[in-house]
Amino acid sequence: MTTIFTIARLGAACAAGMLFASNAALADCQSDIDRVERFIDDPDANNLDMETDAQIRGVLEEAVKENRAGNEAKCQELINQAKQIGGVE
């Protein structure tokens, strides 16, 4: 009986840890999204040509969709691509 409770507690702890990690990861992607949005909305901070600006905005839009869908890995992949295109730190 004690073993069942131990397994149940371990399972609950793992689930809580995964939930926390998932929420933290979503927050990381969201903060990167915010950073890229601030960058492209501030013409004094960047010297982007129209083509590059449009390219970043397109990738950013896809990252936002993936973030809303909860697909953290794809969101982070896309937002990293947008950051690289624009040279966002």
BALOBA-1460 file (C-alpha; in Angstrom, 3 decimals):
// residues 89
<rec num="1" residu="m" x="0.000" y="0.000" z="0.000"/>
<rec num="2" residu="t" x="2.849" y="2.379" z="0.837"/>
<rec num="3" residu="t" x="4.434" y="1.626" z="-2.525"/>
<rec num="4" residu="i" x="1.266" y="2.728" z="-4.330"/>
<rec num="5" residu="f" x="1.251" y="6.037" z="-2.458"/>
<rec num="6" residu="t" x="4.950" y="6.551" z="-3.158"/>
<rec num="7" residu="i" x="4.421" y="5.913" z="-6.865"/>
<rec num="8" residu="a" x="1.405" y="8.238" z="-6.887"/>
<rec num="9" residu="r" x="3.394" y="11.007" z="-5.175"/>
<rec num="10" residu="l" x="6.285" y="10.526" z="-7.589"/>
<rec num="11" residu="g" x="3.896" y="10.699" z="-10.542"/>
<rec num="12" residu="a" x="2.288" y="13.871" z="-9.189"/>
<rec num="13" residu="a" x="5.701" y="15.460" z="-8.645"/>
<rec num="14" residu="c" x="6.766" y="14.600" z="-12.202"/>
<rec num="15" residu="a" x="3.540" y="16.016" z="-13.624"/>
<rec num="16" residu="a" x="3.967" y="19.229" z="-11.639"/>
<rec num="17" residu="g" x="7.563" y="19.536" z="-12.813"/>
<rec num="18" residu="m" x="6.592" y="19.073" z="-16.449"/>
<rec num="19" residu="l" x="3.808" y="21.646" z="-16.108"/>
<rec num="20" residu="f" x="6.213" y="24.144" z="-14.552"/>
<rec num="21" residu="a" x="8.827" y="23.517" z="-17.247"/>
<rec num="22" residu="s" x="6.210" y="23.885" z="-19.966"/>
<rec num="23" residu="n" x="4.953" y="27.197" z="-18.565"/>
<rec num="24" residu="a" x="8.507" y="28.469" z="-18.137"/>
<rec num="25" residu="a" x="9.350" y="27.516" z="-21.713"/>
<rec num="26" residu="l" x="6.255" y="29.289" z="-23.029"/>
<rec num="27" residu="a" x="7.272" y="32.358" z="-21.065"/>
<rec num="28" residu="d" x="10.759" y="32.218" z="-22.607"/>
<rec num="29" residu="c" x="9.364" y="32.111" z="-26.129"/>
<rec num="30" residu="q" x="6.918" y="34.907" z="-25.298"/>
<rec num="31" residu="s" x="9.712" y="37.099" z="-23.957"/>
<rec num="32" residu="d" x="11.700" y="36.501" z="-27.161"/>
<rec num="33" residu="i" x="8.596" y="37.361" z="-29.209"/>
<rec num="34" residu="d" x="8.252" y="40.602" z="-27.246"/>
<rec num="35" residu="r" x="11.933" y="41.390" z="-27.837"/>
<rec num="36" residu="v" x="11.640" y="40.903" z="-31.611"/>
<rec num="37" residu="e" x="8.408" y="42.930" z="-31.745"/>
<rec num="38" residu="r" x="10.076" y="45.824" z="-29.915"/>
<rec num="39" residu="f" x="13.039" y="45.605" z="-32.277"/>
<rec num="40" residu="i" x="11.031" y="45.756" z="-35.504"/>
<rec num="41" residu="d" x="8.657" y="48.427" z="-34.183"/>
<rec num="42" residu="d" x="11.543" y="50.780" z="-33.329"/>
<rec num="43" residu="p" x="13.051" y="52.184" z="-36.537"/>
<rec num="44" residu="d" x="15.791" y="53.914" z="-34.521"/>
<rec num="45" residu="a" x="16.966" y="50.537" z="-33.179"/>
<rec num="46" residu="n" x="17.321" y="48.904" z="-36.565"/>
<rec num="47" residu="n" x="18.267" y="49.765" z="-40.110"/>
<rec num="48" residu="l" x="16.224" y="47.081" z="-41.819"/>
<rec num="49" residu="d" x="15.271" y="47.275" z="-45.434"/>
<rec num="50" residu="m" x="11.629" y="46.583" z="-46.282"/>
<rec num="51" residu="e" x="12.310" y="43.050" z="-47.504"/>
<rec num="52" residu="t" x="14.134" y="42.020" z="-44.331"/>
<rec num="53" residu="d" x="11.482" y="43.687" z="-42.173"/>
<rec num="54" residu="a" x="8.736" y="41.763" z="-43.995"/>
<rec num="55" residu="q" x="10.689" y="38.523" z="-43.661"/>
<rec num="56" residu="i" x="11.097" y="38.978" z="-39.896"/>
<rec num="57" residu="r" x="7.418" y="39.874" z="-39.492"/>
<rec num="58" residu="g" x="6.377" y="36.737" z="-41.388"/>
<rec num="59" residu="v" x="8.517" y="34.461" z="-39.228"/>
<rec num="60" residu="l" x="7.370" y="36.328" z="-36.109"/>
<rec num="61" residu="e" x="3.722" y="35.785" z="-37.058"/>
<rec num="62" residu="e" x="4.335" y="32.043" z="-37.377"/>
<rec num="63" residu="a" x="6.131" y="31.999" z="-34.006"/>
<rec num="64" residu="v" x="3.161" y="33.713" z="-32.358"/>
<rec num="65" residu="k" x="0.797" y="31.098" z="-33.831"/>
<rec num="66" residu="e" x="2.966" y="28.269" z="-32.532"/>
<rec num="67" residu="n" x="3.208" y="29.951" z="-29.123"/>
<rec num="68" residu="r" x="-0.580" y="30.216" z="-28.893"/>
<rec num="69" residu="a" x="-0.894" y="26.564" z="-29.930"/>
<rec num="70" residu="g" x="1.495" y="25.592" z="-27.127"/>
<rec num="71" residu="n" x="4.153" y="24.230" z="-29.486"/>
<rec num="72" residu="e" x="7.164" y="25.575" z="-27.621"/>
<rec num="73" residu="a" x="9.864" y="23.859" z="-29.661"/>
<rec num="74" residu="k" x="8.529" y="25.174" z="-32.971"/>
<rec num="75" residu="c" x="7.903" y="28.626" z="-31.470"/>
<rec num="76" residu="q" x="11.461" y="28.854" z="-30.187"/>
<rec num="77" residu="e" x="12.867" y="27.595" z="-33.486"/>
<rec num="78" residu="l" x="10.955" y="30.262" z="-35.412"/>
<rec num="79" residu="i" x="11.703" y="33.102" z="-33.023"/>
<rec num="80" residu="n" x="15.395" y="32.207" z="-33.066"/>
<rec num="81" residu="q" x="15.244" y="32.385" z="-36.856"/>
<rec num="82" residu="a" x="13.621" y="35.838" z="-36.675"/>
<rec num="83" residu="k" x="16.263" y="36.999" z="-34.194"/>
<rec num="84" residu="q" x="19.036" y="35.767" z="-36.471"/>
<rec num="85" residu="i" x="17.573" y="37.466" z="-39.550"/>
<rec num="86" residu="g" x="17.372" y="40.809" z="-37.748"/>
<rec num="87" residu="g" x="20.468" y="40.459" z="-35.611"/>
<rec num="88" residu="v" x="18.393" y="40.737" z="-32.436"/>
<rec num="89" residu="e" x="20.337" y="39.932" z="-29.273"/>
